[in-house]
Amino acid sequence: MHSEFSDDPASSFLDRLGELVRSLRGRPADPGNEVRLLHSLMSSAPEAPVVIEAGVENSWDEEERLSSRLLARGVDLVRISPAARGDELLALARALADDVLAVPSTPMVQVEMVPVAPPRSGSDNGRARLGEPAQNFFSPVLGEVRSAARSQAPGSTGAETARLEAAVEDAVARASWVEVAHMVQALIRLLPAISEMNRRSHAISMRRHLTRPVLEGLIETAFRIPEEEKRIGEVLRWAGIGAGELMLEIIRHSEAVGPRAFLFTALGGMPEAYSIVMPLLSSPYWYEVRHAAELLGLMGDPRAIDHLSAQLQHPDERVRLAVIEALSRFPGRFVVEPLRQALSHASPATRAHAGHALAARRSGAFAMPLLAALEVEKDQTVWRELLRALTRIDAPEAIQALVRLAVERRSLLRRGGHTGPQRLLVVEMLAESGTPHARQALERIEVEGDPAVKEAAARALESR
């Protein structure tokens, strides 16, 4: 159970809500503790609305989040008004803690559930397009999905492929989307064994079955059965640009990533979809720009770098953070300059995130840009985050930068230098880093630092 909370009002509020959910989920129940947690939650309510999105997006923070329960309950996002009452928040927490209790939505606590089917126009459902009557969704017990590839007698590759195609046609007719995914995946794995002359015809024949209603059914299946996401993502990538357009349509439908994360992975693994994703980077809607940045980062097409770099000046913080993370996926020599420029952005959060992105590359080439940023950074919170990022770079260049930070004292006669607490913080974070080069930096600081810093470095080395 958490005992400390963030200084940020929204983060502190979400921490307390998460603790209340964990308490309600625990057994046996503790009514007294629940009352205490609810009172703590109400007392921490921020003055601005709070939005909780399912899924972890554009963050290196690995701490367990409340979103795990949102994902488990099929909740896309929650908007909590500052005017929300205690009984509304308690009802939300109880529903998130439970596995079957309906999740309530009120004007002050608005809950958006994950759609049971992708958004579409001009049709009530995919089965109607197929000429099939509406029927209950097929949800098999795992391990009991019928596999025509296993049930049929062994034969030539061509015969096996024909049987798979027939099995897919049958499963489509029954709207059994799990079976469709299994059959198509089996065919994908079988295609390399087919002669080049016949491979294309078999692939075309199979793709004819993957109409839009079928693809919608597969995506709906992934929403309902997360265990099938990876398999269905593979099928969607193989299906081609038509599937890419459908995935992009669904992604654009919501501000959140959440349960749609598998669609980002699938679409981001389709280089041919670059041309349909790029225009989204110029959207007037901030969340569409953020989605485009995430997708382009996953695609890794170098043509996107200049366009992404231009969005580092986007007015929305969330977009800038997504752009930074997208750029961090490209080879360092192409993105070091835009990320270096982001270190001097007016927004503290953007500067700190750029530092994390540079450090995540683990390249000594980024040590000097981080050191330069530390020399001029005035925000102590950002200074701390940039320092943490620098200590994570396990490279000789980082040693020189960190030793300099720890031993150069601030004085009236010398410009620059750092305060005693700052220099001690360098030692503390080097000790936390635990890299081989961090140890070398501590050894040098023990020799070159002033008495207080020397003593701190010696203690750090002894504890290691």
Salt bridges, closest charged atoms under 4 A:
GLU53 OE1 - ARG290 NH2 3.66
GLU57 OE1 - ARG290 NH2 3.06
ASP61 OD2 - ARG65 NH2 3.25
GLU63 OE2 - HIS2 NE2 3.92
ASP76 OD2 - ARG260 NH2 2.70
ASP87 OD1 - ARG85 NE 2.97
GLU88 OE1 - ARG85 NH1 3.82
ASP99 OD1 - ARG25 NH1 3.18
ASP99 OD1 - ARG69 NH2 3.07
GLU112 OE2 - ARG79 NH1 2.52
GLU160 OE1 - ARG163 NH2 2.48
GLU165 OE2 - HIS202 ND1 3.00
ASP170 OD2 - ARG146 NH2 3.06
ASP170 OD2 - ARG174 NH2 3.01
GLU179 OE1 - ARG146 NE 3.17
GLU179 OE2 - ARG174 NH1 3.16
GLU216 OE1 - ARG120 NE 2.68
GLU216 OE2 - ARG212 NE 2.96
GLU220 OE2 - ARG224 NE 3.40
GLU228 OE2 - HIS182 NE2 3.55
GLU228 OE1 - ARG231 NE 2.93
GLU234 OE1 - ARG189 NH2 2.86
GLU249 OE1 - ARG212 NH2 2.92
GLU255 OE2 - ARG79 NH2 3.95
GLU288 OE2 - ARG252 NE 3.10
GLU294 OE2 - ARG329 NH2 3.47
ASP301 OD2 - ARG303 NH2 2.73
ASP316 OD2 - ARG318 NH2 2.85
GLU317 OE1 - ARG320 NH2 3.14
GLU325 OE2 - ARG329 NH2 3.89
GLU337 OE2 - ARG340 NH2 2.50
GLU375 OE2 - ARG404 NH2 3.44
GLU375 OE1 - HIS418 NE2 3.64
GLU377 OE1 - ARG351 NE 2.75
GLU385 OE1 - HIS356 NE2 2.97
GLU385 OE2 - ARG388 NH1 2.93
ASP394 OD1 - HIS437 ND1 2.47
GLU408 OE2 - ARG404 NE 3.49
GLU428 OE2 - ARG384 NH2 3.87
GLU443 OE2 - ARG439 NE 3.43
GLU448 OE2 - ARG444 NE 3.30
ASP450 OD2 - ARG409 NE 3.66
ASP450 OD2 - ARG423 NH1 2.52
GLU455 OE2 - ARG459 NH1 3.04
